[in-house]
Amino acid sequence: MSARTAAAVGLGFLVLVGAAPAARAASGGDQILALDRYTSDKGRRLGAEYSPWLKALNEDIYHCMPWLEIPKEGLGFYKPRDVPQDDRYLSLRVYIEQDPSPVFKAMPVEGRAASMFSRYVGPLLRRMAANGTLVRESALDGFTVILGWVKEGVKGAGGRPVHETIAVFVEKAAALDYLAGRARANDLAARSRVYGWDGETPLGKLHLTAWDDDFLVSFRPQNYQLAAGITCP
């Protein structure tokens, strides 16, 4: 099992229920939670009805944000562990590939978490909510964005990299306010439930100060060519 897969398994067990996470496949559609892995009729119904949208979202991130990796079962309608009822959030888990940065490494853990929140949560939320029918779905209760990245300068057992992770749970009302421009990134952070991990060590709830980061507006990977027929926003 790779370090990435180990981190994914640990995180999935801690923060999401609805499926038992499995090892990540190299490619294919298994990034999407299979229908027989849901633990409630509500989840299965959402997974079945919006299967084409999940596939489109998976392909969009694969082609248009190639430095992000969705692990196996990283995309689906999961129930957050911190709510008692069967709320279903459209959940996306990604691992972020980035170059080493002395500035980023020197930040406190809350600073690194805030930077990643500011850079990715809003843009990914917009992609996840681009299906207007899904946004109006009464059975959809919110959105989850889980971000993982390598902790620079730290090695785990056997010299494997250690990942830092944040899991961001956004209730539907807060997401809609942000998407409609009625809230900024810092408002979104304040209204979200954010949990952190240092490797597999839980850091508990984080209170982040976020900002509107325009990184994804201008960033394009060097020497990356889109596949024929693919366009990106």
DADA-V659728 format. One record per pair of residues at least 12 apart in sequence whose C-alpha atoms are under 10 Angstrom apart, sorted by the first residue. I is the first residue (numbers start at 1). J is the second residue. If there is no record, write none. Layout:
# DADA-V659728
((I & J) (I & J))
This chain:
# DADA-V659728
((1 & 23) (1 & 24) (2 & 23) (2 & 24) (2 & 160) (2 & 161) (3 & 150) (3 & 156) (3 & 157) (3 & 159) (3 & 160) (3 & 161) (3 & 162) (3 & 163) (3 & 199) (4 & 23) (4 & 24) (4 & 71) (4 & 95) (4 & 148) (4 & 149) (4 & 150) (4 & 160) (4 & 161) (4 & 162) (4 & 163) (5 & 21) (5 & 22) (5 & 23) (5 & 24) (5 & 25) (5 & 71) (5 & 72) (6 & 22) (6 & 23) (6 & 24) (6 & 163) (6 & 199) (6 & 200) (7 & 148) (7 & 162) (7 & 163) (7 & 164) (7 & 165) (7 & 197) (7 & 199) (7 & 200) (8 & 21) (8 & 22) (8 & 23) (8 & 24) (8 & 71) (8 & 72) (8 & 73) (8 & 74) (8 & 93) (8 & 94) (8 & 95) (8 & 148) (8 & 163) (8 & 165) (8 & 200) (9 & 21) (9 & 22) (9 & 23) (9 & 24) (9 & 71) (9 & 72) (9 & 200) (10 & 199) (10 & 200) (10 & 201) (11 & 93) (11 & 146) (11 & 148) (11 & 165) (11 & 166) (11 & 167) (11 & 196) (11 & 197) (11 & 199) (11 & 200) (11 & 201) (11 & 202) (12 & 73) (12 & 74) (12 & 81) (12 & 93) (12 & 146) (13 & 81) (14 & 80) (14 & 81) (14 & 82) (14 & 200) (14 & 202) (15 & 78) (15 & 79) (15 & 80) (15 & 81) (15 & 82) (15 & 146) (15 & 167) (15 & 169) (15 & 195) (16 & 77) (16 & 78) (16 & 79) (16 & 80) (16 & 81) (16 & 82) (16 & 89) (16 & 91) (16 & 144) (16 & 167) (17 & 38) (17 & 39) (17 & 77) (17 & 78) (17 & 79) (17 & 80) (17 & 81) (17 & 82) (17 & 86) (18 & 33) (18 & 37) (18 & 38) (18 & 39) (18 & 40) (18 & 43) (18 & 44) (18 & 76) (18 & 77) (18 & 78) (18 & 79) (18 & 80) (18 & 81) (18 & 86) (18 & 88) (19 & 33) (19 & 34) (19 & 35) (19 & 36) (19 & 37) (19 & 38) (19 & 39) (19 & 73) (19 & 76) (19 & 78) (19 & 79) (20 & 37) (20 & 38) (20 & 39) (20 & 73) (21 & 33) (21 & 37) (21 & 71) (21 & 72) (21 & 73) (21 & 74) (22 & 71) (22 & 72) (22 & 73) (22 & 74) (23 & 71) (23 & 72) (23 & 73) (24 & 70) (24 & 71) (24 & 72) (24 & 73) (24 & 74) (25 & 70) (25 & 71) (25 & 72) (25 & 73) (26 & 71) (26 & 72) (27 & 70) (27 & 71) (27 & 72) (28 & 58) (28 & 59) (28 & 72) (29 & 54) (29 & 55) (29 & 58) (29 & 59) (29 & 72) (29 & 73) (30 & 55) (30 & 58) (30 & 70) (30 & 71) (30 & 72) (30 & 73) (30 & 74) (30 & 75) (31 & 54) (31 & 55) (31 & 58) (31 & 69) (31 & 70) (31 & 71) (31 & 72) (31 & 73) (31 & 74) (31 & 75) (31 & 76) (31 & 92) (31 & 93) (32 & 47) (32 & 51) (32 & 54) (32 & 55) (32 & 57) (32 & 58) (32 & 70) (32 & 71) (32 & 72) (32 & 73) (32 & 74) (32 & 75) (32 & 76) (32 & 77) (32 & 92) (33 & 47) (33 & 51) (33 & 54) (33 & 72) (33 & 73) (33 & 74) (33 & 75) (33 & 76) (33 & 77) (33 & 78) (34 & 47) (34 & 48) (34 & 51) (34 & 73) (34 & 75) (34 & 76) (35 & 47) (35 & 48) (35 & 51) (35 & 76) (37 & 73) (38 & 76) (38 & 77) (38 & 78) (38 & 79) (39 & 78) (39 & 79) (39 & 86) (40 & 79) (40 & 86) (40 & 88) (41 & 86) (42 & 77) (42 & 86) (42 & 87) (42 & 88) (42 & 139) (42 & 140) (43 & 76) (43 & 77) (43 & 78) (43 & 79) (43 & 86) (43 & 87) (43 & 88) (43 & 89) (43 & 90) (43 & 139) (43 & 140) (44 & 76) (44 & 77) (45 & 77) (45 & 139) (46 & 76) (46 & 77) (46 & 88) (46 & 89) (46 & 90) (46 & 134) (46 & 137) (46 & 139) (46 & 140) (47 & 75) (47 & 76) (47 & 77) (47 & 78) (47 & 90) (49 & 134) (50 & 76) (50 & 77) (50 & 131) (50 & 133) (50 & 134) (51 & 76) (53 & 128) (53 & 130) (53 & 131) (53 & 134) (54 & 75) (54 & 76) (54 & 77) (54 & 90) (54 & 92) (54 & 128) (54 & 131) (55 & 75) (57 & 75) (57 & 92) (57 & 124) (57 & 127) (57 & 128) (57 & 129) (57 & 130) (57 & 131) (58 & 70) (58 & 74) (58 & 75) (58 & 92) (58 & 128) (59 & 230) (60 & 127) (60 & 230) (60 & 231) (60 & 232) (60 & 233) (61 & 94) (61 & 124) (61 & 127) (61 & 232) (63 & 224) (63 & 225) (63 & 226) (63 & 227) (63 & 230) (63 & 231) (63 & 232) (64 & 220) (64 & 221) (64 & 224) (64 & 225) (64 & 226) (64 & 227) (64 & 230) (64 & 231) (64 & 232) (64 & 233) (65 & 96) (65 & 216) (65 & 219) (65 & 220) (65 & 221) (65 & 232) (66 & 96) (66 & 97) (66 & 220) (66 & 221) (66 & 224) (66 & 226) (67 & 94) (67 & 95) (67 & 96) (67 & 97) (67 & 98) (67 & 220) (67 & 221) (68 & 93) (68 & 94) (68 & 95) (68 & 96) (68 & 97) (68 & 98) (68 & 147) (68 & 148) (68 & 149) (69 & 93) (69 & 94) (69 & 95) (69 & 96) (69 & 97) (69 & 148) (70 & 92) (70 & 93) (70 & 94) (70 & 95) (70 & 96) (70 & 147) (71 & 92) (71 & 93) (71 & 94) (71 & 95) (72 & 93) (73 & 91) (73 & 92) (73 & 93) (74 & 91) (74 & 92) (74 & 93) (74 & 94) (74 & 95) (74 & 145) (74 & 146) (75 & 90) (75 & 91) (75 & 92) (75 & 93) (75 & 94) (75 & 144) (75 & 145) (76 & 88) (76 & 89) (76 & 90) (76 & 91) (76 & 92) (76 & 93) (76 & 144) (77 & 89) (77 & 90) (77 & 91) (77 & 92) (77 & 140) (77 & 141) (77 & 142) (77 & 143) (77 & 144) (78 & 90) (78 & 91) (78 & 92) (78 & 142) (78 & 143) (78 & 144) (79 & 91) (79 & 141) (79 & 142) (79 & 144) (80 & 142) (80 & 143) (80 & 144) (80 & 169) (82 & 169) (82 & 193) (86 & 139) (86 & 141) (87 & 139) (87 & 140) (87 & 141) (87 & 142) (87 & 171) (88 & 139) (88 & 140) (88 & 141) (88 & 142) (88 & 143) (88 & 144) (89 & 139) (89 & 140) (89 & 141) (89 & 142) (89 & 143) (89 & 144) (89 & 145) (89 & 169) (89 & 170) (89 & 171) (89 & 172) (90 & 125) (90 & 128) (90 & 129) (90 & 134) (90 & 140) (90 & 141) (90 & 142) (90 & 143) (90 & 144) (90 & 145) (90 & 169) (90 & 170) (91 & 125) (91 & 128) (91 & 142) (91 & 143) (91 & 144) (91 & 145) (91 & 146) (91 & 167) (91 & 168) (91 & 169) (92 & 124) (92 & 125) (92 & 128) (92 & 143) (92 & 144) (92 & 145) (92 & 146) (92 & 147) (92 & 167) (92 & 168) (93 & 144) (93 & 145) (93 & 146) (93 & 147) (93 & 148) (93 & 165) (93 & 166) (93 & 167) (94 & 145) (94 & 146) (94 & 147) (94 & 148) (94 & 149) (94 & 165) (95 & 146) (95 & 147) (95 & 148) (95 & 149) (95 & 150) (95 & 163) (95 & 164) (95 & 165) (96 & 116) (96 & 120) (96 & 147) (96 & 148) (96 & 149) (96 & 150) (97 & 148) (97 & 149) (97 & 150) (98 & 149) (98 & 150) (99 & 150) (99 & 152) (100 & 150) (100 & 151) (100 & 152) (100 & 153) (101 & 152) (102 & 152) (104 & 151) (104 & 152) (105 & 151) (105 & 152) (105 & 153) (106 & 152) (109 & 151) (109 & 164) (109 & 196) (109 & 197) (109 & 198) (109 & 203) (109 & 206) (110 & 196) (110 & 206) (110 & 207) (110 & 208) (110 & 209) (111 & 208) (111 & 209) (111 & 210) (112 & 151) (112 & 164) (112 & 165) (112 & 166) (112 & 208) (113 & 147) (113 & 148) (113 & 164) (113 & 165) (113 & 166) (113 & 167) (113 & 194) (113 & 195) (113 & 196) (113 & 197) (113 & 206) (113 & 207) (113 & 208) (113 & 209) (113 & 210) (114 & 166) (114 & 186) (114 & 189) (114 & 206) (114 & 207) (114 & 208) (114 & 209) (114 & 210) (114 & 211) (115 & 208) (115 & 209) (115 & 210) (115 & 211) (115 & 213) (116 & 147) (116 & 148) (116 & 149) (116 & 165) (116 & 166) (116 & 210) (116 & 213) (117 & 145) (117 & 146) (117 & 147) (117 & 166) (117 & 167) (117 & 168) (117 & 185) (117 & 186) (117 & 188) (117 & 189) (117 & 194) (117 & 208) (117 & 209) (117 & 210) (117 & 211) (117 & 212) (117 & 213) (118 & 185) (118 & 186) (118 & 188) (118 & 189) (118 & 208) (118 & 209) (118 & 210) (118 & 211) (118 & 212) (118 & 213) (118 & 214) (118 & 215) (119 & 185) (119 & 210) (119 & 211) (119 & 212) (119 & 213) (119 & 214) (119 & 215) (119 & 216) (120 & 145) (120 & 146) (120 & 147) (120 & 212) (120 & 213) (120 & 214) (120 & 215) (120 & 216) (121 & 144) (121 & 145) (121 & 146) (121 & 147) (121 & 167) (121 & 168) (121 & 185) (121 & 188) (121 & 189) (121 & 213) (122 & 145) (122 & 175) (122 & 178) (122 & 179) (122 & 184) (122 & 185) (122 & 188) (122 & 189) (122 & 211) (122 & 212) (122 & 213) (123 & 179) (123 & 212) (123 & 213) (123 & 214) (123 & 215) (123 & 216) (123 & 217) (124 & 144) (124 & 145) (125 & 143) (125 & 144) (125 & 145) (125 & 170) (125 & 175) (125 & 176) (125 & 178) (125 & 179) (126 & 175) (126 & 176) (126 & 178) (126 & 179) (127 & 233) (128 & 143) (128 & 144) (128 & 145) (129 & 143) (129 & 175) (129 & 176) (129 & 179) (130 & 179) (135 & 172) (135 & 175) (135 & 176) (136 & 172) (136 & 176) (138 & 172) (140 & 171) (140 & 172) (141 & 170) (141 & 171) (141 & 172) (141 & 173) (142 & 169) (142 & 170) (142 & 171) (142 & 172) (142 & 173) (142 & 174) (142 & 175) (142 & 176) (143 & 168) (143 & 169) (143 & 170) (143 & 171) (143 & 172) (143 & 174) (143 & 175) (143 & 192) (144 & 167) (144 & 168) (144 & 169) (144 & 170) (144 & 171) (144 & 192) (144 & 193) (144 & 194) (145 & 166) (145 & 167) (145 & 168) (145 & 169) (145 & 170) (145 & 194) (146 & 165) (146 & 166) (146 & 167) (146 & 168) (146 & 169) (146 & 194) (146 & 195) (146 & 196) (147 & 163) (147 & 164) (147 & 165) (147 & 166) (147 & 167) (147 & 168) (147 & 196) (148 & 162) (148 & 163) (148 & 164) (148 & 165) (148 & 166) (148 & 167) (148 & 196) (148 & 197) (148 & 198) (148 & 199) (149 & 161) (149 & 162) (149 & 163) (149 & 164) (149 & 165) (149 & 166) (149 & 199) (150 & 162) (150 & 163) (150 & 164) (150 & 165) (150 & 198) (150 & 199) (151 & 163) (151 & 164) (151 & 165) (151 & 198) (151 & 199) (152 & 164) (154 & 199) (155 & 199) (156 & 199) (161 & 199) (162 & 198) (162 & 199) (162 & 200) (163 & 197) (163 & 198) (163 & 199) (163 & 200) (164 & 196) (164 & 197) (164 & 198) (164 & 199) (164 & 200) (164 & 201) (164 & 202) (165 & 195) (165 & 196) (165 & 197) (165 & 198) (165 & 199) (165 & 200) (165 & 201) (165 & 202) (165 & 203) (166 & 194) (166 & 195) (166 & 196) (166 & 197) (166 & 198) (166 & 202) (166 & 203) (166 & 204) (166 & 205) (166 & 206) (167 & 192) (167 & 193) (167 & 194) (167 & 195) (167 & 196) (167 & 197) (167 & 205) (167 & 206) (168 & 189) (168 & 192) (168 & 193) (168 & 194) (168 & 195) (168 & 196) (168 & 205) (168 & 206) (169 & 189) (169 & 191) (169 & 192) (169 & 193) (169 & 194) (169 & 195) (170 & 188) (170 & 189) (170 & 190) (170 & 191) (170 & 192) (170 & 193) (170 & 194) (171 & 188) (171 & 191) (171 & 192) (171 & 193) (173 & 191) (174 & 187) (174 & 188) (174 & 189) (174 & 190) (174 & 191) (174 & 192) (175 & 188) (175 & 191) (175 & 192) (184 & 210) (184 & 211) (184 & 212) (185 & 209) (185 & 210) (185 & 211) (185 & 212) (185 & 213) (186 & 208) (186 & 209) (186 & 210) (186 & 211) (186 & 212) (187 & 209) (187 & 210) (187 & 211) (188 & 208) (188 & 209) (188 & 210) (188 & 211) (189 & 206) (189 & 207) (189 & 208) (189 & 209) (189 & 210) (189 & 211) (190 & 206) (190 & 207) (190 & 208) (190 & 209) (190 & 210) (191 & 207) (192 & 206) (192 & 207) (192 & 208) (193 & 205) (193 & 206) (193 & 207) (194 & 206) (194 & 207) (194 & 208) (195 & 207) (217 & 233))
